[in-house]
Amino acid sequence: MRTAAHKLLASALVFLVAIAVRLTFILLLGSEQRLYDSNFDQNIYIDIARNLLEGRGFSVSYDIFVASSNRPTSIQPPVYPFMLASVFALFGENYLLVRLVQILMSAAICVCVYHIGKRTMGEKAGIIAGIVTAFYPALVMYVRPLTTEILFALLLSLATLLLIKYVQQLWRPVHYMAWGGVLSIAFLLRPEVLVFAALSTAFIVAWTIRYRQRSVRSLMSGLMLTAAICLLTIMPWALRNLDVHGELLFTANKRWAIWEAYWLRYMREANPDWMEGKDCNHELECAIPDFDQMTELERDRYAVALASDFIRAHPLVAMRYAVSQLLVSYPLIPREELPPPLGYKGERQRPEDGFDYTSLDDHPTYERIPEKLRVWSFRLIFALAILGCVIAVRRRVWIVLLPMLPVIANMITALLLSGKERYRISIDQFLVLTSVYALSVLFVWFRSKMQHYGWKVFPTPDVREY
């Protein structure tokens, strides 16, 4: 009973600290009924949510990218617009209440970090990791924009916690079902979770074969149960797309982002006047012949084909773009040493239409104080996380490396698809975990040296010694 009460108390401590920090930020810089941040996806999510509530279905009210106004669309996955619509239905179109919901989600991430840390590093180290995550600037600030980052980070945290339980031989059939539910909801939020799902499934199979925790037949049966849960959860969206687009479509029609990251970027650099003389309203329309006669799905596929042709024709340029995207997501070098970002609405500049100095841009240049706070805190935890990985490999403490799976998946996504700071936010809590591991080991080493020379040592946390 005492142990259960202690665990509950530690979780409550981490949760309440995270709530207090995020609530303070929102009340100071996020309580007004406006969009403080220049992430344009917010407008799309809100528009779809309004249309859902007003009986117009999953649609947009204006032409945007491959989608046409007042027609059923699949321009975005369904989970986040439905979440917004639910909040709006209960409380009206109140952005502050959405941010409060995201505060609860973000605080839950900190609790997940505590439990992952406790299971991999020890109780006190887990509490430290949870508290550090509670104060981590980027995860605090990103509760404000009405985007998918915080919910996606929570789902990744839950999925990783389940993986930790698997390694510790705590899984039962219900855990396969829970894992399938988490992954499928994450897929309907951000389809790139497929990369993490593939990596984690490969890890589970390899771990089972290596350590023989259970029979491979039992594992395959469990994975089939996971796949069935995923299929049952995603199928309603796919059937809806079958009705709308005539095809059983599981993903959103947003693969054109690859076209933007490669083909469009090259055209802007090599031929900035390529749109001159063309009768079109925006770049995507100019790039696709017969744009108005195509369906949304046909436009999306044509854009992907353009990107694929470009990558085959210019592999070295595409490789340079991929590395640049990774460095945008993981800003380890000064931003000014990279080519200017596309920025807000495709412009190579900051937004100048009412967003304040705390605006979270898609491509920050890290010149403002909030941006510097985010980038330097990230660089610190990234360096410590790399050190933690090296220490874990040398000591063969493999379970500590498990939280790096979503980090690797995120890096792959940034390389292949698109790189933005907010796309990376969903994995920063895992870097915090690995950095706390590095600090814990260094602290234990420092304490042992102090004691060896007979020096008095101040009280130390009861971290697990590796």
N, C-alpha and C positions, 0 to 999 in steps of 0.2 A: 504493500500500500504506500509506504514511504517513497519507494522508487517511482511508482506511477505518479504520485503527487509531485515529486521533484521534476519529472519529465514535463508534466503539465505546467508547472511553474516556470521552467526554463523556456518552454514554447511561448507562454503568455508574455514573458519578459521581452523576448525578441519581437513578438508581434506588436506589443504596445509601443515599444521604442520606435519601430518602423512606422507605425500609424502616426505617432507624434511628430516625427521628422517630416513625413510627407504632408500631413495636414497643415503644418506650419508653412511649408512651401506653397501649398495651394491657396491658403488664406491670404498670404502675402502677394503671390504672383499667379493667381489662377482662379479667383473666385468670380470674376465677371463673366457675363454671358457673351463671350466672344472667343474667337480662335486666336490665341496668342502666337501660334507657331505656323511656319510657312509650309508645312507638309501638305501638299495639295490633296493627298488621298483622303484627308479628313472631310473635305467637301463632297467627295464621291460617296463615302460611307453615310454621311448625314442625308444626302439626297435620296439614296436608296431607302434608308430607314423611313424618311417622310413618305415616299411613294408606297411603301409597304403599309403604313398606317392609313393612308388615304385611299387604299383599295386599288392602286395602280400596279400592284405586284412588284416583283424584283426588277426594277427599271431605273433609268436615269432621266432627268428632265432636260438634259442638253447633250449635244453631241460631244463625246469625249473619247479620245483615242479610237478604238475600233468600234465603239458602241454608238448607236443612234438614239436620239431623243425619243422618249415616250414609246419605246419598244422594250419587250423583255430582253434582259441582258445577262451575261455571265462575266462581266468585266471584272468582278471581284468575287472571291469565295463568300459563302453565305453567313458564316458564324458571326462575324463582327457587326455587319449591318443588322442582323436579327437581334443581337444583344442591344445595340443602340435603340432599335425599334421597341424592344421590351421596356427599356428604361423610359423612353418617351411616352409609351402607352400608360405607364403607371404614374409618372410624375410630370408629364409635359416635356417639351423640348428644353430640358434644363441641362446645360453642359456641366455645371458644377456637380450635379448628382452623378453624372457619368464619371467624372474625375474622382468622386468619392468611392464609387465602385472599383475603379482602377487602383485607388489607394489600398483598398482591402485586398485586391489581388496581389499587389506589390508587397504588402506586408506578409501575405501567405508565402510568397517566394522566399522571404527571409526565414520563415519557419522551416521551409523545405531545406534551405541551406544549412540551418542548424541541425536538422535530422541527418542529412547526408554527412555533414562534418562529424557529428557524434558517432556515426557508424563507421567512418573511415579513419578518424583521427583521435577520437576520445571526446568526452562530455564537454570539458572546458574549451577545447579547441573548436568544437561545434558552436558553442555559445559565442565565442569570439568571431567566428566566420559569419554567424547570423547578425551580430551587432555591426560588423564592418559593412555587410551588405545593406543594413538598414540606413547607414550614413553615406553609402556610395553615391556620388553626385549624379551620375547619369541615370541610375535607376530611380532616384528621387525625382529628377526633372521630367522624366518621360511618363510620369503619371498624368501629365497635363494634356498633351496632344491626344485627340480622339483617333487613335490608330491602334494597330494590332499588337504592338511590341510587348506590352506588359502581360496581356493574356497569353501570348505565345511563350513568353519567358516562364510563366507559371506552369504551363503544360509541359515544357521541356524539363522543368525542375521536378515535376511529379513523375515523369517518365524515367528520369535518371534515378530518382529515389527508388522506384520499382526495380531498376536494374541492380542497384546496390543490394536490395533485399534478395534478388535472385542469386547473386554471388554468395550471399550469406546463408543460402539454402532455406529461405523463409517463404518461398513461393508455394502457393496452392493453386488449384484451378481458377479460383476467383481472381488471382493476380494476373493470369493470362487475359481474363476478361477486362480487368481494369486497365491493363496496358493497351489492349486493343481500343478501348474507349478513349483513352487519352490521346493515342496516336491518330485516331480517326477524326476527333474534334480538332486536333492541331492541323491535320491535313485540310479540313474544311475552313481553316483560318489562314494557313500559309502552306501551300502545297510543297514547298521546299523541305518540309519535314521528312519527305521521302528519303532524303540523303541520310538523315540521322536514323531513320527506321532501318534502312539497309545496313548501316554500320553497326547498330546495336544488335540487330538480328544475327549478323555474322559473328559478333562478339559472343553472344549467348551460345551459339552453336560451337564455336571454338573453345569456349570455357568449359562447356559440358564434355566435349570430347577429351580435353586435356585433363580435367580433374575428376571426371566420372561422378559428378554429384548425383546424377540420375541417369536413367537409360536414355539413349538417343530416341528410342521409340516414344517414350513418355514426353520428351521435349517436342518431337514432331507433332504429337497429338495436341499438346498445349499451343504450339504455334498455329496449328490449324484452327483452334478455337479463337485465338487472337485474330486471325485473318477473317474468320466468319463474323466476329463482332465489328471489325473494320468495314467489311462489305455491307453489313446490315445498316451501319450508321451512315455510310456515304451514299448508298443506293438511292435514297429519296432525291438527293440533289442530282444524281446522274439521270434518274428517270424524268425529273423536271426538265433537264437539258435536252433529253430525247424529245420531249414534247415541244420544246421551244426551238431547238436547232435541228431536229431530225436525226441526231446522233446521240449515242449513249456516252456523254461527256462527263468525266469525273473531275477534271480540273477546270479552273477559270480560264477565260479567254484573255490572258495577259502575258502570253509568251512573246508578244510583240516587244516586251522589255528587252529581250536579247537583241532585237533589231535596233533599238535605241542605243544600247550599250556598245554595239559594234558598227553596224552599217551607218547609222545616222552620225555617230561621232566621227567616223572617217570622212563622211561627206562635208561635215562642218569644218574639218581641218583642211582637207584637200581641195574642196570646191565650195567655199562659203556662199557663192551666188547660185547654187544649183537650183533654187526654187524660182529664180527670176524668169518671167515670161510664162509661167504655168498658172492655169486657172484653178487654184485650189486654196483652201482656207488654212490648212496646217500641214506640217511636214509629213505626217503619216499619209494623208490624202494625196500629197504630191508624189510620194514614193510608190503608191499602189495604183496602177492603171485601173480604170473602171471602178473606182472606189465606191461610188454611189450605187452601183448595180450589184455590189457584193453583199453577202450576209456578214454578220459580225464574225462568225467562225471562219469564213473564207478570207476575210481581211487579216485575221490573226495568223492563219496559216501562210498567207502570202508574205507577211512580214518576217515570219520565222524562216521561210525559204530564202528571202533576201539576205538575212543574217548568215545562214548556213553557207550560201554561195560566197559571201564575202570572206568568211573564215577560211574556206578552202582556197580561195584565190590569194589571200593575204595572211598566211599563218603567222608570220613574224609580227605583223602589226597587231593581229588579234591577241597574240601572246603578250605584247606590250600593254594592250588595253586591259587584259585580264590581271596582270600584275598591278597596274594602276588602280583597278577596282578594289583589289585586295588591300592596297595601301590607303584607300579612302575609308574602307571599313575598319582597318587596323592602322590608325595614323601614328606610326612609330617614327616617322621622319617629318620635319617641318612641311606643312602643306604647300608653302610657296615654292618648294622644290619640285612639285608635280605640275603638270599642265593645269591651267585654270579649270575648275569644275563647271559642269553644265549649269548647275544651280537651279534656282527657282524658275519653274515654267520654261526650262530650256535656256534661260539667259545666264551668261557668265558674270553674274553679279548677285548681290544680296537683294532680297525683296525690299521694295520701297513703298509699299502700299499699306502702311499702318501697323506693321508688326514691330514690337519694341525690341530693346537690346537683348532681351532674354530669349528671343525667338529661336526655336530649334529648327535649323535649316537642314535640308537634305544633304547638303555638302558644306558643312561649316568650314571656315578658314581659320578658326581658333585665334581670332584677334580680340574678341571680347572677353571680359572676366569670366562669365559663366562657361564659355567655351574652353578657356584655358584651364579652368577647374576640372572640367570633364576630361580633357585630353591628357593632362598630367597625372590625374588619378588613374586613368586607364594605363598609361605608360608604366606607372609604378607597379600596378598589380600584374601587368603582362610580364614585366621583367622578373618579378618574384615568382610568377606561375611557371615560367621557363625553368627557373632555378629549382622549383618544387618538382617539376617533371624529371630533371636530371637526378635529383636526390632519390626520388622514388624508383627510378630505373636502377640506380647503383645499389639500392637497398632491396630491390625486387619487391617493393610494396605495391603490387599491381592494382589493388583496389583504389588507391589514391589517384591513379591515372584515369579511372572510369569516368569522372566528371569532365574529362577532356574530350570525350566522344562528341558531344554536341558542339564543342569548339571546333574540332576538325571538320565536322559537317558544315558549320557556318563558313569556315574558310573556303571549302570546296564550292559552296554556293556563291560566295563573293567572287571567286575566280571565274566561274562559268557563267553566272547570270548578271549580277549587278552588285556594286559595292556602295553602301551608304552607312553612315554612323548608326542610324536607327535600326538598320538591319542586323547590326552586331550587338545591340543592347541586350537582346534576349539571351546571350550566353555570358555576359560579364560576371554574373554571380558564380559561374564555374571557375573563372579565373581567380575570383576572390578566394574560393575554397582551396585551390592549389597554392596560392600565394600564402595563405595562413598555414598550410602544411610546411612550406619552406621556412617561414618565420618560427614555427614551433620547433622544428629540428634544430635550427640555428640557436634558438634560445636554450634548448636542452644542452647543446654542445657548449655554449658559453657558460652555463651554470656549472657543468662538470669541470671546465677549466678553472673557474673561480674556486671551486671547492678543492681542486687538486693542489692549488697553491696556498690553501688555507685562508683564503679571503672570505669575509662574511658575505653571504648572498641574501638579497632581499627575498621575501616570500615569492614563490613561483606558482603559476597555475598548474593544476594537476593534469597536464597534457600527457597523452600516451607517448612513451619513448619508443623510437623505432630502431 
